[in-house]
Amino acid sequence: MTRSSRWPWTASGSPTASPAGWTRAPVISEVPIRFHGGRVAPISVGAPLVFVLADSGHAGSTATAVGAVKASLEADPARITGIIDRLGEIAEASLEQLSAGDGETLGCQMSEAHGHLAELGVSDVALERLIDAASAAGALGAKLTGGGRGGCVIALARDDEHGAHLEHALRSAGAARTWRTTVGAA
């Protein structure tokens, strides 16, 4: 396994089929992939991109996060549906940015997505501390990853040297562990 393909395994245990959609594909794939609608497809990457993953040190609670979003959706369906729709638009647009190798725009999209996830109540204090640290250290963008309410954040670095700087900043801000990888052009 490559370092990047070990991320899901190391960060969140042994992935299995679940409501979150985990399959073995993200763990064993040698190329970036998209898992959507029950299908796995490769993602085109136009230029190398350096990502840093930081573990907040406490497990997230997908059930709690989903429950909070559901309650918000019931209380304010128009606003919450708008946020969820915008997250879908960002996800789709990010495929274009990955294909173009446009780290600047991709980073902005990551940060926008995180803001919406925080607005939905999916983030927590530890994740926000790591997001703030990544931003202060000059990350192109950062967002929570996974089910939320704990777990990990992912940040986009300018290059490998900057990725090392982000790792240090994230550990200084309380990350239990960090990983850095370059997703090569494909």
Secondary structure, 3 states (H helix, E strand, C coil): CCHHHHHHHHHHCCCCCCCCCCCCHHHHCCCCEEEECCEEEECCCCCCEEEEEEECCCCCCHHHHHHHHHHHHHHCHHHHHHHHHHHHHHHHHHHHHHHHCCHHHHHHHHHHHHHHHHHCCCCCHHHHHHHHHHHHCCCCEEEEECCCCCCEEEEEECCHHHHHHHHHHHHHCCCCEEEEEEECCC
